[in-house]
Structure formats: C-alpha cells, structure tokens
Amino acid sequence: MDESKRALRVAALSQRSCLSIPDYVFWSRLIQARVLESSFYRLAQSVAFYSSVQNEVSTDDIADHALRIGKKVFYPRFSPNQALFVLIQSAAELSPGTFGIREPSGETLLADHSDPNLLVLVPGVAFDIHGNRLGRGLGWYDRLLRSLGPSALPVGLAYEFQMVDRVPTESWDEKVKYIFTENRLINCQKVPEQTTLVC
C-alpha cells in the first residue's frame, strides 16, 4: 500500500508542478469562485483554510472574502508533534513557519469554538470520487480532520487532473465529503463504492 501511494504521489506532484502560472491563476480563481457561490460557504460561520504551496489550489480569494464579511477564519499551525487550527483577524498574521508554509501567530484555537457550521477546505495531491484523499505523506490533515468531529464539513479543492480512479487508502486516512474542481462539484457521499466513473 505504501508503495502504491508513493508512486501516485510522485506522479501527481510532477503533473501539478508542470502547471503554468496563467493556468494556476485561472483554475484557482475558478475553483474559488465555485466555493464562494456554494451553500456550504454561505452557511458556514467559520472556515478552516490551508496555505497553498507548490501549485496547490489557492484559497486566498475565499479567505479575503471571509475576513471581509466577518466569518471566523482559521489556518493550521504545525509543530513536530501536532497541528492546530488558529483564528486570524487578518492575512497579515500569517508568516512562514514549519516547512516554510504560512502559519498564524495567534493563540485562539478552533477547538475553543463550538460551531456546527464549520467548513474545512482541504488540500490534496490526488483525490477520487469516493472522497479518498492522498496528501503529502505526513498525516497532518488526517489528524486535523479527526480532531474536528462529525459536525465539520471537509471539502477538497482540486484540479480536474488530480482526480484519479482510486486513491490507495489505509485505516487512518480521512475522507472529504465534497470536492470542488474547475469543472464540477462532486458529492462523494452519494457515489457507490464500486463506482469508478462519473456519468
């Protein structure tokens, strides 16, 4: 299983690294526009973001809008032993931290808030239509999602080329419930497990 994950990760990261700047900007903005128009986003009182790296779908437009209209905005902060979502009031509070990823400097944690309408935007290297996700191999987001409980709505953001027939999974891997790409919104909860194609 580890070897199949590793091979898929290498292939998917290689393909993503080949994105031109114009395509990265255009597709990221298109995916973000789909999120901004969604009922998930409109109903969410709090949104947990990620800081995009290495051509991951950007979330900056969504974060700017969420801050502007008064939603609670959280970003992950990483340490050798844990990852936590931390509240920010401004994008200026983000600065390079662990692994060179922009992280928040505040102390107010998502765990301190009780919010039944929490939208969690989830990055990934590859996804399938069942909601299975391949990350970078460190397990950060599996642990983060597991810590949030059943009321959180995890939503993957991906380019269409990141969608594969099947992501190899292990018992500790966490799923997303929906995936936004530049072409569609995939409801992973309504796809039978044996299905491999979207009609």
Secondary structure, DSSP 4 states (H G I P E B T S, - for coil): -HHHHHHHHHHHHHHHHT--HHHHHHHHHHHHHHHHTSHHHHH-SEEE-----TTPPP-HHHHHHHHHHT-EEEEEEE-SS-EEEEEESSGGGEEE-GGG-EEE----BGGG---SSEEEEE--SEE-TTS-EE-SSS-HHHHHHHHH-TTEEEEEE--GGGB-S-----TTPPPPSEEE-SS-EEEGGGS-TT-----
